[in-house]
Amino acid sequence: MYKSVTAEEAVKVIKSNSRVYIQAAAAAPQVLINAMTERHEELRNVEVCQLHTEGEAPYANPELRESFHVNSFFVGKNVRHTLTAGNGSYTPVFLSELPLLFKRNIVNLDVALIHVSVPDRHGYCSLGVSVEATLAAIDNATHVIAQVNPQMPRTHGDGIIHVTEIDLFVECDLPIPIHDMAEPNETEQKIGNFVASLIEDRSTLQMGIGSIPNAVLTKLTNHKDLGLHTEMFSDGVIDLILNNVINGNYKTINPGRALATFLMGSKRLYDYVDDNPFVEMRASDYTNDVSIIKQNPRMVAINSALEVDLSGQVCADSIGAKIYSGVGGQMDYIRGASLSEGGKAIIALPSITSKGISRIVPTLNPGAGIVTTRAHAHYIVTEYGIANLYGKTIKNRVKALVNIAHPDFREQIDREYFELTRG
């Protein structure tokens, strides 16, 4: 059905000055990545475009700056150093709009490196655990190289592509990277309780990955008829689906199905989604489209932040001027939930950092990026409670946010804000 070549042979289509897109998250094709990086001595000025990827990113080594430059649409841990080392850049973009950069040729692609399941008897492969902007990359790249892996789950939805859409095939048999989930600590459990108290039966959920979303999910076992329309999910939803807590029966968009654009978790998660029609993997210009999200009644968006100021401005992508992650899909879902009938847009964060610094601040740090504006912010949740900012004056917001700040900082941030605004 298809003829495979070695990884070394396949990546020869990458030339100096090429622009390459790498499939995201747990689907990052490590065999192709390593083969491309091995050619660093003969390549110059290759731009590697990506969202967050799991696994190694050897091309991001600053010593290879003459060969590769990393263009991150969302900055993950394995490439964060490139922004200060000078061999990487960050392109701010909503996840809902990333496919448009390729479709409209704003970012032209020469090569797409993808990771797929073994073709079925009809010649169709699956993009497995990550679709995001990969379909748009495939449609617009000059060359498509696929890492074909029997351990890649075959998922339903948009990510089904025929072998004729692929130019070169490289076979491997490797486990999909596992993302271990730490147990929520006491602070995260308290936040989880507050967030869960805001979720009504028949709500549709969006949440990210991490201890706080995981803590929320553990508090939902007595809820009924929840839906899932999200950017991504992990293991925390599996038992809720198996126990009929999450069934999607009251969703407007794709009822009876769980929607996501990428997945990260354990082997249990990957085995669960394999050939499971309940789970639909869709491109991010669908899952993250505000006009689609808002059609789900009681849409609940649960997102995180690095800091929140007393007017409700939310910084989620940088520490001061230093980019830490990215815009991602936060605003897509905050807006979609806000416009949903009975929807709730929630930002949940611990009141202090691991170093004991308040995350509720009088003003954002100089250079901090505003991902969610004060006009978009609704619910802010810490381990000390819930601040509902929607329709509230700045004066009332200040009071509500001071009340959910860490007690050690309440008087200080209230005083500093007063001095800033009345001085």
Helices and strands as residue ranges (DSSP letters): H 7-10, G 11-13, E 19-22, H 30-38, E 46-50, G 58-60, G 62-64, E 68-72, H 82-85, E 88-90, H 98-103, E 111-116, E 124-126, H 134-140, E 143-148, E 156-157, E 160-162, G 163-165, E 168-171, H 186-198, E 204-207, H 211-218, E 227-228, E 232-233, G 235-237, H 238-242, E 258-260, E 262-263, H 267-273, E 279-281, H 284-287, H 290-293, E 299-303, E 307-309, E 314-315, E 318-319, E 322-323, H 330-339, E 344-348, E 360-361, E 379-382, E 385-388, H 394-404, H 410-422
